[in-house]
Amino acid sequence: MRKITAIEAQKKNPNRVNLYLDDQFAFGLSRIVAAWLSAGQTLSDEKIAALQIEDAREVAMQKALRFLGYRPRSMQEVRANLEKHEIPEAVIESTLKRLQENGLLNDQEFAQAWVENRNTFRPRSRRALSMELRRKGLDDEIVQKVLDENVAEDALALEAARKYVRKVQGLAWQDFRQKLGGFLGRRGFSYGVTAQVLREIWAELHPGGNQTYLDHEEIL
């Protein structure tokens, strides 16, 4: 048994304390873990080990919560962040489980929010969205389900083109198709979808104009 002789707040981190056992510094603890401790108590080796494990879990949870505070994250992103901080694997797994159980980590909800945000602000193709979500570590089943429910390729390509149209209005057809077609291609839209959108946007910019010559010219 070892006796707690002092508990002192850390100068650089007020959310942690230094624990002294038998008049010697032993280790640091999160305040929440040390909340029930007081000078004069005695601790067994088993209790000391349990405190250190509990502290490691609390540290991991706080790091994960700060990481999630900036924006929604996938499970793989949170895992990679904790690994970067050299959190033990067993603690990472328990932290991820706690986050899921408390509704703070959900890959399907993350994918849904990601696609909705892209559709609203930076529309792109199903293929491009799929690549982005897979890079976030989402499994194929979730990616497929979210894309099936939220991605209408033609509508997204048209929306993306309309957001870009001020950069191409006034251009001649050749320059128009090269610039807007290149933009849509970089967003991952296919040749067929891009060709149709180019026609529609050109017609919107030139209402009543003669479009028949476009039918005899390669679009891209």
N, C-alpha and C positions, 0 to 999 in steps of 0.2 A: 504494500500500500504506500502511496505517496501523498503528501499533504500539499494542498493549495496554499501558498504563502502570499501570493499577490496576483491581482488581475488588473492590468493597466491598458488603457486605450492606446492604440498605435497612433503616433504623431502624423504619419503620412496617410493613414486610412482610418478615419473615425468609425467606420463600420466593422472594424476588427479590433481584437484585444490580444495582448500578450499574456500568456498564462505562465506563472512561475510555480514550480513544484520543488518543495524542500529548499527554498531560497535561490533556486537557479531557474533561468529562463528555459522553458520546455518547448513550447510551440505557440503559434498564433491560431486564433479561432474567430469565426464570424460572431458578431454580437448575438445574433439570434440563437446560435448554437450554445454560446456561453451564458445565456440569460439566466439559467437556473443555478449556475455555479457561484460559489462565494468562498472567500478566504477562510481557511480552517477545515474545509471539507477534505476528505481523503478519497483517493481514486485508485482502483485496482488497475493492473495492466490491461485487463479486458475492457474496462470502462474507458481508459485512455485511448485504446485502439478504436473503440466505437465512436468516441468524440471526433477523432481525426477522420474517420470515414464519413461521418455526418457532415463535418466541415467541408470535406472535398465535394460532397454532393451539393451543399449550399453554394459553394463557390461556382461550381459548374452551372447551377440553375441561374445564378445572378448574371453570369457571363452570357448565357443563352438568352435571358430576358432582355439584356441590353442590346444584343445582336438583333433580336426580333423587334426592338423598339424603333429601328430606323425604317423598316418596311417589312411586309410579309416575306417569309423565307420557306424554302422547301426543307424537308427533313435532312436531305443530303448536305444542304448548305450549313445548317446548324451543326451537323456532325463534323463537317470539315473545319468549322470555326473552333469547335471545342478541341479537336485534334491538334489544331495549330497552337493552342494554349497548353498542349501536353497533358490534357485531362486523361486519366486512365480509362481504358475501354469500358470496363464494367460500370464506371460512373457515368460515362457518356450514354450508355444504354439505359440506365435507370433515369437519367435526366430526360432523354427523348420520350420515354414512356410517361413520365410525369407531365410533360408538356402536352402530349397527346390526350391524356386522361383529363386534363384541365381545359381542353379545347383551344390551346394556344399553338398547336402545330397540327396541320392537316393538309396533306399533299393535294387532295382533290380540291379543297377550297383555295389553296394557293394557285393551282393551275387555272381554276375558274377566274380568279381575280386577275391573274397575269393576262389571260386571253381577253378578258373584258377591257382591261386597260389598254392593251395593244389595239383592239378594235376601235376604241374611242379616240386614241391620240396618235397612234402610228400603225395604221392598218397594214397587214402583211399577209402573205399566203399561208395556207394550211401547212405546207412543207416547211416554211421558215419558222412558223410557230412550233411545229413539232420538234425541230432541231433545238430551238431555244429551251423548250421544256425538258427535253432529254438531257441537255447540258446541265440543267438544274437537278438532275438525278431522279426525275420522276419515271415511274415504270410505264411500259407501253400501254397497259390497260387503262390507266388513268388518262394518259395523253389522248388515246383514241376516243375515249368517252367524252372528254371535255371538248375536243375539236368537233366531234360529230354533233354535239349539242349547240355549239356557239359559232361555228365558222361557215359562212356562206361565201365561197370564193369570189364569185362574180361581184357581189355587193361590196365586199371589202376592197377589191381592186378598184372599183368605181369610186368608192369613198376616198381611197388613198390618192387617186388621180385628181379628184376635186380639191383635195387639200394642197396639191402641188401645182394646180392649174395656173396660178398667177405667174409662175416662172416661165410658162410656155405660151401664154396668150400673146397674140401678135406675131408669133413666129410663122414662117412659111412651113408648109406641110412636111418637107423633108427634115427640117430642123426640129419641128414639133414632134414627129414620130421618133426621132433619134433620142431626144432628151427625155420625153415622157416615157417612151418604151424602155429606155435604159433604167430610169427610176423604178418602174414597176418590176423590171427584171431583177434589180438588186433587192427588191422586197420579196422575191421568190415566186412571183406569179408566172404562170406558164405562158407559152407563146399564144395559145388559143385565147386565153382569158385576156391577155394584154392586147391582142389585135382587136378584139371586140370593144374593149374600153377605149382604145385610141379612136376608133370610129365614133363612139358615142360622145366623147369629150370634144372631138373636132366638130361634130354636128352641133353641140351645145354652144360652141364658140362662134359658129358660122350658121346661125339659123336661116333657113331658106336658101342656103347656098347649094350649088350643084355637087352632090356627093358621088355621082355615078362613076367618075373616073377612079375613085378609090377602089372600086370593085375589081378593077383590072390591074391594080398595082400591088405588088407585095408590100404588106404592112411593115414588116421589120427587116 
